[in-house]
Amino acid sequence: MVEYEDLIGKTFEYGGRGPDKYDCYGLLREMYRRIGKEVPDYTSPSVGPEIIAMVLDKKQEWEEVEKKDGCAMLIRLRGNAHVGFTLPYGMFIHVWERSGGVTVERIRDWEARIVAYYDYL
């Protein structure tokens, strides 16, 4: 199981790549790093179409998968796109400007907003 407890409460910041501040993609990269996968960095998009294009432009590297532990979630968030990382027991870790920092939440509470699950090859 991937360790993440040290990330809880870290501050949200657009373009944040750690170790103290993260945006949603920076946190996703960190979670993949912790499971041994190096995900390429991109500028931090702040609007949904840019995030979706980022994933789709690199489709050869990202594969749509069934929900499983240790994969990315693409989430619709107030007209924008957002990403999180799935954890065991139906939970996921993410950060956004209204979350109060890096947080862990139940996937089922976000199901209506989930677009798809992806894994980095």
DRENMITOR-421090 format. One record per atom (N, C-alpha, C, O): atom name; z, x, y; residue number from 0; chain. Coordinates in Angstrom, 1 decimal. Layout:
BEGIN
> CA,Z,X,Y,NUM,A
...
***
This chain:
BEGIN
> N,0.0,0.8,-1.2,0,A
> CA,0.0,0.0,0.0,0,A
> C,0.0,0.9,1.2,0,A
> O,0.7,1.9,1.3,0,A
> N,-0.8,0.5,2.2,1,A
> CA,-0.9,1.3,3.5,1,A
> C,0.4,1.0,4.4,1,A
> O,0.8,-0.1,4.5,1,A
> N,0.8,2.1,4.9,2,A
> CA,2.0,2.0,5.8,2,A
> C,1.5,1.6,7.2,2,A
> O,0.5,2.1,7.7,2,A
> N,2.2,0.7,7.9,3,A
> CA,1.8,0.3,9.2,3,A
> C,3.0,0.0,10.1,3,A
> O,2.8,-0.3,11.3,3,A
> N,4.2,0.0,9.6,4,A
> CA,5.4,-0.4,10.3,4,A
> C,5.6,0.4,11.6,4,A
> O,6.1,-0.2,12.6,4,A
> N,5.1,1.6,11.6,5,A
> CA,5.3,2.5,12.9,5,A
> C,4.3,2.0,14.0,5,A
> O,4.5,2.4,15.1,5,A
> N,3.4,1.1,13.7,6,A
> CA,2.4,0.6,14.7,6,A
> C,2.9,-0.6,15.4,6,A
> O,2.5,-1.0,16.5,6,A
> N,3.8,-1.4,14.7,7,A
> CA,4.3,-2.6,15.3,7,A
> C,4.9,-2.4,16.7,7,A
> O,5.7,-1.6,16.9,7,A
> N,4.4,-3.3,17.6,8,A
> CA,4.9,-3.2,19.0,8,A
> C,4.2,-2.2,19.9,8,A
> O,4.4,-2.2,21.1,8,A
> N,3.3,-1.4,19.3,9,A
> CA,2.5,-0.5,20.2,9,A
> C,1.7,-1.3,21.2,9,A
> O,1.3,-2.4,20.9,9,A
> N,1.5,-0.8,22.4,10,A
> CA,0.9,-1.5,23.5,10,A
> C,-0.6,-1.8,23.3,10,A
> O,-1.3,-0.9,22.8,10,A
> N,-1.0,-2.9,23.8,11,A
> CA,-2.5,-3.2,23.9,11,A
> C,-3.0,-2.6,25.1,11,A
> O,-2.4,-2.6,26.2,11,A
> N,-4.2,-1.9,25.0,12,A
> CA,-5.0,-1.4,26.1,12,A
> C,-6.4,-1.4,25.7,12,A
> O,-6.8,-0.8,24.7,12,A
> N,-7.3,-1.9,26.6,13,A
> CA,-8.7,-1.8,26.3,13,A
> C,-9.1,-0.4,26.2,13,A
> O,-8.7,0.4,27.0,13,A
> N,-9.8,0.0,25.1,14,A
> CA,-10.2,1.4,24.9,14,A
> C,-9.1,2.2,24.2,14,A
> O,-9.3,3.4,24.0,14,A
> N,-8.0,1.6,23.9,15,A
> CA,-6.9,2.3,23.3,15,A
> C,-7.2,2.8,21.9,15,A
> O,-7.6,2.0,21.0,15,A
> N,-7.0,4.1,21.7,16,A
> CA,-7.3,4.7,20.4,16,A
> C,-6.0,5.4,19.8,16,A
> O,-6.2,6.2,18.9,16,A
> N,-4.9,5.0,20.3,17,A
> CA,-3.6,5.6,19.8,17,A
> C,-3.3,6.9,20.4,17,A
> O,-4.1,7.4,21.2,17,A
> N,-2.1,7.4,20.1,18,A
> CA,-1.2,6.9,19.1,18,A
> C,-0.2,5.8,19.7,18,A
> O,0.5,5.2,19.0,18,A
> N,-0.2,5.7,21.0,19,A
> CA,0.7,4.7,21.6,19,A
> C,0.1,3.4,22.1,19,A
> O,0.8,2.4,22.3,19,A
> N,-1.2,3.4,22.4,20,A
> CA,-1.9,2.2,22.9,20,A
> C,-3.2,2.0,22.0,20,A
> O,-3.9,2.9,21.7,20,A
> N,-3.4,0.7,21.7,21,A
> CA,-4.6,0.4,20.9,21,A
> C,-5.3,-0.9,21.5,21,A
> O,-4.6,-1.7,22.0,21,A
> N,-6.6,-0.9,21.3,22,A
> CA,-7.3,-2.2,21.4,22,A
> C,-7.5,-2.6,19.9,22,A
> O,-7.2,-1.9,19.0,22,A
> N,-8.1,-3.8,19.7,23,A
> CA,-8.3,-4.3,18.3,23,A
> C,-9.1,-3.3,17.5,23,A
> O,-8.8,-3.1,16.3,23,A
> N,-10.2,-2.8,18.0,24,A
> CA,-11.0,-1.9,17.2,24,A
> C,-10.3,-0.5,17.0,24,A
> O,-10.5,0.0,15.9,24,A
> N,-9.6,-0.1,18.0,25,A
> CA,-8.8,1.2,17.8,25,A
> C,-7.8,1.0,16.7,25,A
> O,-7.6,2.0,15.9,25,A
> N,-7.1,-0.1,16.6,26,A
> CA,-6.2,-0.4,15.6,26,A
> C,-6.9,-0.5,14.2,26,A
> O,-6.4,0.0,13.2,26,A
> N,-8.0,-1.1,14.2,27,A
> CA,-8.8,-1.3,13.0,27,A
> C,-9.2,0.1,12.4,27,A
> O,-9.0,0.4,11.3,27,A
> N,-9.6,1.0,13.3,28,A
> CA,-10.0,2.4,12.9,28,A
> C,-8.8,3.1,12.4,28,A
> O,-8.9,3.8,11.4,28,A
> N,-7.6,2.9,13.0,29,A
> CA,-6.4,3.6,12.5,29,A
> C,-6.0,3.1,11.2,29,A
> O,-5.6,3.9,10.3,29,A
> N,-6.1,1.8,10.9,30,A
> CA,-5.8,1.3,9.6,30,A
> C,-6.7,1.8,8.5,30,A
> O,-6.3,2.2,7.4,30,A
> N,-8.0,1.9,8.8,31,A
> CA,-9.0,2.5,7.9,31,A
> C,-8.7,3.9,7.7,31,A
> O,-8.8,4.4,6.5,31,A
> N,-8.3,4.7,8.7,32,A
> CA,-8.0,6.1,8.6,32,A
> C,-6.8,6.2,7.6,32,A
> O,-6.8,7.2,6.8,32,A
> N,-5.9,5.3,7.6,33,A
> CA,-4.7,5.4,6.8,33,A
> C,-5.0,5.1,5.3,33,A
> O,-4.3,5.5,4.4,33,A
> N,-6.2,4.5,5.0,34,A
> CA,-6.6,4.3,3.6,34,A
> C,-7.7,5.3,3.2,34,A
> O,-8.3,5.1,2.2,34,A
> N,-7.9,6.3,4.1,35,A
> CA,-8.8,7.3,3.8,35,A
> C,-10.3,7.1,4.1,35,A
> O,-11.2,7.8,3.6,35,A
> N,-10.6,6.2,5.0,36,A
> CA,-12.0,5.9,5.5,36,A
> C,-12.1,6.2,7.0,36,A
> O,-11.3,5.7,7.8,36,A
> N,-13.0,7.0,7.3,37,A
> CA,-13.3,7.3,8.7,37,A
> C,-14.3,6.4,9.3,37,A
> O,-15.5,6.5,8.9,37,A
> N,-13.9,5.5,10.1,38,A
> CA,-14.8,4.5,10.7,38,A
> C,-15.3,5.1,12.1,38,A
> O,-14.4,5.6,12.8,38,A
> N,-16.6,5.1,12.4,39,A
> CA,-17.0,5.6,13.6,39,A
> C,-16.4,4.9,14.8,39,A
> O,-16.2,3.7,14.8,39,A
> N,-16.3,5.6,15.9,40,A
> CA,-15.8,5.1,17.1,40,A
> C,-17.0,4.5,18.0,40,A
> O,-18.1,5.0,17.9,40,A
> N,-16.7,3.5,18.7,41,A
> CA,-17.6,2.9,19.7,41,A
> C,-16.9,2.7,21.0,41,A
> O,-15.6,2.7,21.0,41,A
> N,-17.6,2.5,22.0,42,A
> CA,-16.9,2.1,23.3,42,A
> C,-16.2,0.8,23.0,42,A
> O,-16.7,0.1,22.1,42,A
> N,-15.2,0.5,23.7,43,A
> CA,-14.4,-0.7,23.4,43,A
> C,-15.1,-1.9,24.1,43,A
> O,-14.9,-2.0,25.3,43,A
> N,-15.8,-2.7,23.3,44,A
> CA,-16.3,-3.9,24.0,44,A
> C,-15.3,-4.9,24.4,44,A
> O,-14.3,-5.0,23.7,44,A
> N,-15.5,-5.5,25.5,45,A
> CA,-14.4,-6.5,25.9,45,A
> C,-14.9,-7.9,25.8,45,A
> O,-14.2,-8.9,26.1,45,A
> N,-16.2,-8.1,25.3,46,A
> CA,-16.7,-9.4,25.2,46,A
> C,-17.2,-9.6,23.8,46,A
> O,-17.7,-8.7,23.2,46,A
> N,-17.1,-10.8,23.3,47,A
> CA,-17.5,-11.2,21.9,47,A
> C,-18.9,-10.7,21.5,47,A
> O,-19.0,-10.1,20.4,47,A
> N,-19.9,-11.0,22.2,48,A
> CA,-21.3,-10.6,21.7,48,A
> C,-21.4,-9.1,21.5,48,A
> O,-22.1,-8.7,20.6,48,A
> N,-20.7,-8.3,22.3,49,A
> CA,-20.7,-6.8,22.1,49,A
> C,-20.0,-6.4,20.8,49,A
> O,-20.5,-5.5,20.1,49,A
> N,-18.9,-7.0,20.5,50,A
> CA,-18.2,-6.7,19.3,50,A
> C,-19.0,-7.1,18.1,50,A
> O,-19.2,-6.4,17.1,50,A
> N,-19.6,-8.3,18.1,51,A
> CA,-20.4,-8.8,17.0,51,A
> C,-21.6,-7.9,16.8,51,A
> O,-21.9,-7.5,15.7,51,A
> N,-22.3,-7.5,17.9,52,A
> CA,-23.4,-6.6,17.8,52,A
> C,-23.0,-5.3,17.2,52,A
> O,-23.8,-4.7,16.5,52,A
> N,-21.9,-4.8,17.6,53,A
> CA,-21.4,-3.5,17.1,53,A
> C,-21.3,-3.5,15.6,53,A
> O,-21.7,-2.6,14.9,53,A
> N,-20.8,-4.6,15.0,54,A
> CA,-20.7,-4.7,13.6,54,A
> C,-22.0,-4.9,12.9,54,A
> O,-22.4,-4.2,12.0,54,A
> N,-22.8,-5.8,13.5,55,A
> CA,-24.1,-6.1,12.9,55,A
> C,-25.1,-5.0,13.1,55,A
> O,-25.9,-4.8,12.2,55,A
> N,-25.1,-4.2,14.2,56,A
> CA,-25.9,-3.1,14.3,56,A
> C,-25.7,-2.0,13.3,56,A
> O,-26.6,-1.2,12.9,56,A
> N,-24.5,-1.9,12.8,57,A
> CA,-24.1,-1.0,11.8,57,A
> C,-24.0,-1.6,10.4,57,A
> O,-23.2,-1.2,9.6,57,A
> N,-24.8,-2.7,10.2,58,A
> CA,-24.7,-3.5,8.9,58,A
> C,-24.7,-2.6,7.7,58,A
> O,-24.1,-2.9,6.7,58,A
> N,-25.5,-1.5,7.7,59,A
> CA,-25.6,-0.6,6.6,59,A
> C,-24.3,0.0,6.2,59,A
> O,-24.0,0.5,5.1,59,A
> N,-23.4,0.1,7.2,60,A
> CA,-22.0,0.7,7.0,60,A
> C,-21.0,-0.4,6.8,60,A
> O,-19.9,-0.1,6.1,60,A
> N,-21.2,-1.6,7.2,61,A
> CA,-20.2,-2.7,7.0,61,A
> C,-20.8,-3.7,6.1,61,A
> O,-22.0,-4.1,6.2,61,A
> N,-20.1,-4.1,5.1,62,A
> CA,-20.5,-5.1,4.1,62,A
> C,-19.6,-6.3,4.2,62,A
> O,-18.4,-6.2,4.2,62,A
> N,-20.3,-7.5,4.3,63,A
> CA,-19.5,-8.7,4.2,63,A
> C,-18.9,-8.9,2.8,63,A
> O,-19.6,-8.7,1.8,63,A
> N,-17.6,-9.2,2.8,64,A
> CA,-16.9,-9.3,1.5,64,A
> C,-16.1,-10.6,1.4,64,A
> O,-15.9,-11.2,2.5,64,A
> N,-15.6,-10.9,0.3,65,A
> CA,-14.6,-12.0,0.1,65,A
> C,-13.3,-11.5,0.7,65,A
> O,-13.1,-10.2,0.7,65,A
> N,-12.4,-12.3,1.1,66,A
> CA,-11.1,-11.9,1.6,66,A
> C,-10.4,-11.1,0.6,66,A
> O,-10.3,-11.5,-0.6,66,A
> N,-9.9,-9.9,1.0,67,A
> CA,-9.1,-9.1,0.1,67,A
> C,-8.2,-8.2,1.0,67,A
> O,-8.4,-8.1,2.2,67,A
> N,-7.2,-7.6,0.4,68,A
> CA,-6.3,-6.7,1.1,68,A
> C,-7.1,-5.5,1.5,68,A
> O,-7.9,-5.0,0.7,68,A
> N,-6.9,-5.0,2.7,69,A
> CA,-7.5,-3.8,3.2,69,A
> C,-8.9,-3.9,3.7,69,A
> O,-9.7,-2.9,3.5,69,A
> N,-9.2,-5.0,4.3,70,A
> CA,-10.6,-5.1,4.9,70,A
> C,-10.4,-5.6,6.3,70,A
> O,-9.4,-6.1,6.8,70,A
> N,-11.6,-5.6,7.0,71,A
> CA,-11.6,-6.1,8.4,71,A
> C,-11.8,-7.6,8.4,71,A
> O,-12.5,-8.2,7.6,71,A
> N,-11.3,-8.2,9.4,72,A
> CA,-11.5,-9.6,9.7,72,A
> C,-12.2,-9.7,11.0,72,A
> O,-11.7,-9.1,12.0,72,A
> N,-13.3,-10.5,11.1,73,A
> CA,-13.9,-10.8,12.4,73,A
> C,-13.5,-12.2,12.8,73,A
> O,-13.6,-13.1,12.0,73,A
> N,-12.9,-12.2,14.0,74,A
> CA,-12.2,-13.4,14.4,74,A
> C,-12.8,-13.9,15.8,74,A
> O,-13.0,-13.1,16.7,74,A
> N,-13.0,-15.2,15.9,75,A
> CA,-13.4,-15.8,17.1,75,A
> C,-12.1,-16.0,18.0,75,A
> O,-11.2,-16.6,17.5,75,A
> N,-12.1,-15.5,19.2,76,A
> CA,-10.9,-15.6,20.0,76,A
> C,-11.3,-16.0,21.4,76,A
> O,-11.8,-15.1,22.2,76,A
> N,-11.2,-17.3,21.8,77,A
> CA,-11.5,-17.8,23.1,77,A
> C,-12.9,-17.3,23.6,77,A
> O,-13.0,-16.8,24.7,77,A
> N,-13.9,-17.6,22.8,78,A
> CA,-15.2,-17.2,23.2,78,A
> C,-15.6,-15.8,23.0,78,A
> O,-16.7,-15.4,23.2,78,A
> N,-14.6,-15.0,22.6,79,A
> CA,-14.8,-13.5,22.4,79,A
> C,-14.6,-13.3,20.9,79,A
> O,-14.2,-14.1,20.1,79,A
> N,-15.0,-12.1,20.5,80,A
> CA,-14.8,-11.7,19.1,80,A
> C,-13.6,-10.7,19.1,80,A
> O,-13.2,-10.1,20.1,80,A
> N,-12.9,-10.7,18.0,81,A
> CA,-11.7,-9.9,17.8,81,A
> C,-11.7,-9.4,16.3,81,A
> O,-12.3,-10.0,15.5,81,A
> N,-11.0,-8.3,16.1,82,A
> CA,-10.9,-7.8,14.7,82,A
> C,-9.5,-7.6,14.3,82,A
> O,-8.6,-7.2,15.2,82,A
> N,-9.2,-7.7,13.1,83,A
> CA,-7.9,-7.5,12.5,83,A
> C,-8.1,-6.8,11.1,83,A
> O,-9.2,-6.7,10.7,83,A
> N,-7.0,-6.4,10.5,84,A
> CA,-7.1,-5.7,9.2,84,A
> C,-6.1,-6.4,8.2,84,A
> O,-4.9,-6.6,8.6,84,A
> N,-6.6,-6.8,7.1,85,A
> CA,-5.9,-7.6,6.1,85,A
> C,-4.8,-6.8,5.4,85,A
> O,-5.1,-5.6,5.1,85,A
> N,-3.7,-7.4,5.2,86,A
> CA,-2.6,-6.7,4.5,86,A
> C,-2.2,-7.6,3.2,86,A
> O,-2.7,-8.7,3.1,86,A
> N,-1.4,-7.1,2.4,87,A
> CA,-1.0,-7.9,1.2,87,A
> C,-0.2,-9.1,1.7,87,A
> O,0.3,-9.2,2.8,87,A
> N,-0.1,-10.0,0.7,88,A
> CA,0.7,-11.3,0.9,88,A
> C,0.2,-12.2,2.0,88,A
> O,0.9,-12.9,2.6,88,A
> N,-1.2,-12.2,2.2,89,A
> CA,-1.8,-13.1,3.1,89,A
> C,-1.5,-12.8,4.6,89,A
> O,-1.5,-13.7,5.4,89,A
> N,-1.2,-11.6,4.9,90,A
> CA,-0.9,-11.2,6.3,90,A
> C,-2.0,-10.3,6.8,90,A
> O,-2.9,-9.8,6.1,90,A
> N,-2.0,-10.1,8.1,91,A
> CA,-3.0,-9.2,8.8,91,A
> C,-2.3,-8.6,10.0,91,A
> O,-1.4,-9.1,10.6,91,A
> N,-2.8,-7.4,10.4,92,A
> CA,-2.3,-6.7,11.5,92,A
> C,-3.4,-6.7,12.6,92,A
> O,-4.6,-6.5,12.3,92,A
> N,-3.0,-6.9,13.8,93,A
> CA,-3.9,-6.9,14.9,93,A
> C,-3.2,-6.7,16.3,93,A
> O,-2.0,-6.7,16.3,93,A
> N,-4.0,-6.5,17.3,94,A
> CA,-3.5,-6.4,18.7,94,A
> C,-4.5,-7.0,19.6,94,A
> O,-5.7,-6.8,19.5,94,A
> N,-4.0,-7.7,20.6,95,A
> CA,-4.9,-8.2,21.7,95,A
> C,-4.0,-8.4,22.9,95,A
> O,-2.8,-8.3,22.8,95,A
> N,-4.6,-8.7,24.0,96,A
> CA,-3.9,-8.7,25.3,96,A
> C,-2.8,-9.8,25.3,96,A
> O,-1.9,-9.6,26.2,96,A
> N,-2.8,-10.8,24.5,97,A
> CA,-1.8,-11.8,24.5,97,A
> C,-0.8,-11.7,23.3,97,A
> O,0.1,-12.6,23.2,97,A
> N,-0.9,-10.7,22.5,98,A
> CA,0.0,-10.6,21.4,98,A
> C,1.3,-9.9,21.6,98,A
> O,2.2,-9.9,20.8,98,A
> N,1.5,-9.3,22.8,99,A
> CA,2.7,-8.6,23.1,99,A
> C,2.8,-7.2,22.4,99,A
> O,3.9,-6.7,22.2,99,A
> N,1.7,-6.7,22.0,100,A
> CA,1.6,-5.4,21.2,100,A
> C,1.1,-5.7,19.8,100,A
> O,0.8,-6.8,19.4,100,A
> N,1.0,-4.6,19.1,101,A
> CA,0.6,-4.7,17.7,101,A
> C,1.5,-5.6,16.9,101,A
> O,2.7,-5.5,17.0,101,A
> N,1.0,-6.5,16.2,102,A
> CA,1.7,-7.5,15.5,102,A
> C,1.1,-7.8,14.1,102,A
> O,0.0,-7.5,13.8,102,A
> N,2.0,-8.4,13.2,103,A
> CA,1.5,-8.8,11.9,103,A
> C,1.7,-10.4,11.9,103,A
> O,2.8,-10.9,12.2,103,A
> N,0.6,-11.1,11.4,104,A
> CA,0.7,-12.5,11.3,104,A
> C,0.1,-13.0,10.0,104,A
> O,-0.5,-12.2,9.3,104,A
> N,0.3,-14.3,9.8,105,A
> CA,-0.2,-14.9,8.6,105,A
> C,-1.7,-15.2,8.8,105,A
> O,-2.1,-15.7,9.8,105,A
> N,-2.5,-14.8,7.8,106,A
> CA,-4.0,-15.2,7.8,106,A
> C,-4.2,-16.7,7.9,106,A
> O,-5.0,-17.1,8.7,106,A
> N,-3.4,-17.4,7.2,107,A
> CA,-3.6,-18.9,7.2,107,A
> C,-3.5,-19.5,8.6,107,A
> O,-4.1,-20.5,8.8,107,A
> N,-2.7,-18.9,9.4,108,A
> CA,-2.5,-19.4,10.8,108,A
> C,-3.7,-19.2,11.7,108,A
> O,-3.8,-19.8,12.7,108,A
> N,-4.6,-18.3,11.2,109,A
> CA,-5.8,-18.0,12.0,109,A
> C,-7.1,-18.5,11.3,109,A
> O,-8.2,-18.2,11.8,109,A
> N,-7.0,-19.1,10.1,110,A
> CA,-8.2,-19.4,9.3,110,A
> C,-9.3,-20.1,10.1,110,A
> O,-10.5,-19.9,9.9,110,A
> N,-9.0,-21.0,11.0,111,A
> CA,-10.0,-21.8,11.7,111,A
> C,-10.8,-20.9,12.7,111,A
> O,-11.9,-21.2,13.1,111,A
> N,-10.3,-19.7,13.0,112,A
> CA,-10.9,-18.7,13.9,112,A
> C,-11.6,-17.6,13.1,112,A
> O,-12.4,-16.9,13.8,112,A
> N,-11.4,-17.5,11.8,113,A
> CA,-12.0,-16.4,11.1,113,A
> C,-13.5,-16.6,10.9,113,A
> O,-13.9,-17.7,10.3,113,A
> N,-14.3,-15.6,11.3,114,A
> CA,-15.8,-15.7,11.1,114,A
> C,-16.1,-15.2,9.7,114,A
> O,-16.9,-15.8,9.0,114,A
> N,-15.6,-14.0,9.4,115,A
> CA,-16.0,-13.4,8.1,115,A
> C,-15.1,-12.2,7.9,115,A
> O,-14.3,-11.7,8.8,115,A
> N,-15.1,-11.7,6.7,116,A
> CA,-14.4,-10.5,6.3,116,A
> C,-15.4,-9.4,6.0,116,A
> O,-16.5,-9.6,5.4,116,A
> N,-15.1,-8.1,6.4,117,A
> CA,-16.0,-7.0,6.2,117,A
> C,-15.2,-5.8,5.6,117,A
> O,-14.0,-5.7,5.9,117,A
> N,-16.0,-5.0,4.9,118,A
> CA,-15.4,-3.7,4.5,118,A
> C,-16.3,-2.6,4.9,118,A
> O,-17.5,-2.8,4.9,118,A
> N,-15.7,-1.5,5.3,119,A
> CA,-16.5,-0.3,5.7,119,A
> C,-16.9,0.5,4.4,119,A
> O,-16.0,0.8,3.6,119,A
> N,-18.1,0.8,4.3,120,A
> CA,-18.6,1.5,3.0,120,A
> C,-18.4,3.0,3.1,120,A
> O,-18.7,3.7,2.2,120,A
***
